[in-house]
């Protein structure tokens, strides 16, 4: 009985075979015999049910597959990271193009993206110009990403989030 081969006090168990077929309710001793005959392990699947459910299987292979699945899940969580690109209202054309290239690189790598436009001083009086810059950025990123809502003014910053397509 895996894991940790602790002593089990079950008198009867519901047994599942190697191929996933139901072998019915058998004594615990009989279940151990069948597992040893098959050259496999007897693994406790559910101890809360009545009678407890055990399965004949290769426990090492199960642990290997669980580790492999966990590693795959970790690899896919990279999509949850958020990268940020900051713009200014009076940005030069070359700087603008460079920042757009960085944003596209992040989206290619499947990162979520946050575009922030920061305003200082008198720039706050011309928020329409700032929103125009943000809309221009949204237009350039539209083929590569979906905007998560409309641009929002939070304090002195306008921000919008993107998810890669």
N, C-alpha and C positions, 0 to 999 in steps of 0.2 A: 504494500500500500504506500503510495507516494503522496505528497512530499513528506520528508523527515521520518518515514517509517515508524510513526508513533503507534502505540497499541490501540487497536480499534475494538469497541465493545458492541459492534453491530451483530445481531444474530442473523438477520436476513437483509439482503440488499437487492436492488433492481439492477440487473447487469445488462450492459450494452457491449456488443461484440466488436471485433476489429473493424468490420465494414459498416458499423453504425446500426446494425440490426439488433432489435430487442430480444434478449435471451430470457426475459422474464425475471421473476423474483426467485432467487436462490439463496442458499446459506452462504455466509461469508467465507467459510472454509472451502466450499465448492467453487466460489468465484476465484479464490486464490489459486486453486488447483488448475482451473481453466486458463488463467493468465500464465502460470508457469509452463503448462503444456504448450501454449502458443509462443513461449519465449518472450513475452511482453510484460509490461507493468500493469498493475491494477491501480487506477487513478480515481480518486474520489471527485466526482463531478459536483454533486449537491448533497450536503449533509443535512439540509433543512427539510427536505421532503421526507415523506414516510412511505415506504422504507427509503433509506439513503440511496442515491444513484452512484454507481461506480462504472468505470469503462475500462476495457482491455485495450491498451495502446502503448506506444513507445513514448515514455515520458521525456526522454532526452530530445526526441524529435519535436515534441510539443513545445518544450522550453526554447529550442532553437528557433522555431517558427514565430513564437511570441516575441523573442528578441529582434528578429528580422522585421516583424511588423512594427514594433516600437521604433526601430531605427528609420523605417520608411516614413512613419508619422512625423518624426522629428525633422526629417528632410523636407517634408511638405509644409512645416510651420514657417519656413522662411517667407512664405507669402504673407504672413501676418506682420512682418516688420514694416515700419513706416519710415520712408525717407522724405526729407524736406528740402525744397529748393526755395530760396528767398529772392524776391524781386524788389525793386524800388520803382517809384513813380517815374523818375527821370533817368531811366536806364538807357545806356548806349546800345545801338543796334548790335554790335559785335558781342557785347556782354549778354544781351538778350538771347542771341543765337546759341552762345556757349551754354547758358543755363537751360535752354530747351534741349540741347544735346544731352546734358547730364540727366534731365528728367526722363528722356527717352531711354537712356541706358538703364535707369532704375526700373522703368516699366518693362523693358526687355527681360530683366532678371526676375520679373514677377513680384517686385516689391510694391506695396501700396505707396502712394505718393501724396504729399501735402504741399500745395503751392501757397506761399505766404507773401503778401505784398505789404511792406512796412512803410508807414508814412511818418514824417517828422514835421513839426512846426507848421508853416503855412500850407504844406501839402494837404493838411486836414481840410482846408477850405475848398480844395479842388478834388473832392472824392470821386466826381464823375470821371476825371482823367484816370484815376487809379482803377476804377471799375472797368474802364475801357482796356487797360493793360491786362487785367485779369481775364476779361472776355477773349482778348486776342490769344492769350496763353491757352485758354480752354479750347479755342478753335483749332490751334495747332496740335494739341494733344488728343483731340476727339477721335481720330482714326485708331489710336493706340490704347486709349483708356476711356472708361466711363466715369463721368463726374458724379460724385455722391452728393447730389443736391446743388443748390445755387451758392455763389460766393457770399460769405457772411462777414460783416464788419464787426470785429471784436476789439474794442478799444481803438488802438491806432493801427491795427492789422486787418487786412482782408485775407481770408483763407478759404480754400476749397480743397477737398480731398478727391483722389482718383484711385480707381481700382483697375488693374491691368485687364485687357481683353483676352 
